[in-house]
Amino acid sequence: MKARLITSVLLLVGTFAICAQNAVPEELVEGLAAFESEAFEQALERFESARARDDIAPWRGHVLFWSARTMMVLGRYESAAETLDRFLGEYAGHPYEEEVRYQRARILFMQGRYEAAVRRFAEFLEAYPRSDFSANALYWAAEALFELGRLDEAERLFAEVTDRHPGSFRVEAARYRLDILEFARREQELLTLLQWSHEEYLAALEGFRAAETRYQEGLRSYRERLARLAADDFRTEIEELHARVAELEQMVRERDRRINDLLAELRQSRLPADDDEAIARENDRGRTGPPPAASDVELREALLSLKARALELQGVLLESERDGE
């Protein structure tokens, strides 16, 4: 993003030197400088001032583009979408048209309109198969499919990112998504096994916890690497993400406490209500013991449902990859 901004500034300055009669609007130059300094409100004010002028015809496309990009950074997606649609309607063939079409699809994703985003990204990839934005478009289309629960299609696109664009900074995020999809399949297999017998339940639960530990370690590693890779353009979004991470981690801890309570309740339910000695022995034995009675099935299913939900919340933490373009 910063490289494109620098290129834009050089283009404007160079054009000004060559063609004085089409001088770059002062407001546009000032807006780009403010954008680069992350003074986004000031940048938008300058771009809007340029849009209000009637004598900047050669530069109006540039002004519209940077107005929309600034609105996106500020989270004003509806206004950004309207501005990009106006650009596409008035400036076919403009040097920014390719990026505008990519950003228009990305806004749909950021608005949670995943079906529409998938269609827009597909149209973009068909129109610009060799675009510099191809890896990003594939990745965000896969994320949209993931949100829609179309996991097989999402997996195919995440794999396409890693296979076709090995040099993209999206590769690491795509690999982690592929790991999550594999983990989800393994989780489903374990949940099925847990219905067969108490012994299989205990063994599978241990495997489940080991997999969860590996997941947590991978997540910590991912967050550290993401922080190192993050571009300055997305610093604000990353700070918001970390706040969300803290909130989700608190939810996970609350789930774990509930799971421990259910485990204790499951052990107690196997014992006669008036047999204090048996209860004490059962507490000493921990999780070992005879298979659960038929009346315990519903309780064990509730336990497993909570555990699966806890892991689902942890998976949400990987949404940090939405920080970028």
Secondary structure as GFF3:
##gff-version 3
##sequence-region A 1 325
A	DSSP	alpha_helix	2	18	.	.	.	ID=ss1
A	DSSP	three_ten_helix	20	22	.	.	.	ID=ss2
A	DSSP	alpha_helix	26	36	.	.	.	ID=ss3
A	DSSP	alpha_helix	40	51	.	.	.	ID=ss4
A	DSSP	three_ten_helix	57	59	.	.	.	ID=ss5
A	DSSP	alpha_helix	60	73	.	.	.	ID=ss6
A	DSSP	alpha_helix	77	90	.	.	.	ID=ss7
A	DSSP	alpha_helix	97	110	.	.	.	ID=ss8
A	DSSP	alpha_helix	114	127	.	.	.	ID=ss9
A	DSSP	alpha_helix	134	147	.	.	.	ID=ss10
A	DSSP	alpha_helix	151	164	.	.	.	ID=ss11
A	DSSP	alpha_helix	171	193	.	.	.	ID=ss12
A	DSSP	alpha_helix	198	229	.	.	.	ID=ss13
A	DSSP	three_ten_helix	232	234	.	.	.	ID=ss14
A	DSSP	alpha_helix	235	269	.	.	.	ID=ss15
A	DSSP	alpha_helix	276	285	.	.	.	ID=ss16
A	DSSP	three_ten_helix	294	296	.	.	.	ID=ss17
A	DSSP	alpha_helix	297	316	.	.	.	ID=ss18
A	DSSP	three_ten_helix	317	323	.	.	.	ID=ss19
###
